[in-house]
Amino acid sequence: MKRYSAVIFDFGGVFTTSPVQNFAAYEEANGLPKRFIGGVIKARINDGSFAQFERAEISTDEFDRAFADETRTAGHEISGATLLSLLSLEVYPEMIEALRRVKEYGYKTGCITNNMATHDSTSMVDDPQAMKLVANAFSIFDHVIESSKVGVRKPEPKIYEMMCDALQVQPDACIFIDDLGVNLKPARAMGMTTIKAPYGDVTPAIKELYEILSLRE
């Protein structure tokens, strides 16, 4: 059986609900095409204003204007401030328990999260109990890489390489969990085993993780 030594997690969309779910609700409420916001972001996945903001290359005001320009060009103007208002998330305690169990069984654990200097993982939840859960999760990880602090973001291959270096593991000894296929692709190309966390219910991802590691549910 293949031996794994590390499990690497995304945060938003894995330990919490996904911003994509909030984007979809906003699009429906405002009569926008489905996946419009995600389409604008993906159109310039590495050099658009969203990517620049997650690497802390532009200010909040600059992002507000730039994202409005990009969405206006695509047909429906949405300010950066409006987008940021959609980043309120809810926590999945069951994934935090899975993280705890993985660590308990001796695996190294890491988190690679695309975030913003003004909107880190803790600030995206507003319930005090949820904040405690998030803080608990971050206390379990052996290493955390935040895009806004290192100036690199998923799906740029370098950020995965940075995590492997930090954990002192080879990519083929890692499992990587993310809710976005675009972020899983480079990890898989490097040799990592990947798991996609479905929107709205992370239990299938947890089950798959336990099966790969032969852990009881």
NORTAVEN-V702454 format. One record per helix or strand of 2 or more residues. SS is the DSSP state (H for helix, E for strand). FROM is the first residue (numbers start at 1). LEN is the number of residues. Records with the same first field share a line. If there is no record, write none. Layout:
SS=FROM-LEN + FROM-LEN
//
This chain:
E=6-4 + 108-6 + 143-4 + 174-5 + 193-4
H=19-11 + 36-8 + 49-6 + 60-15 + 80-5 + 93-12 + 128-13 + 147-4 + 157-11 + 171-3 + 181-10 + 203-11
//
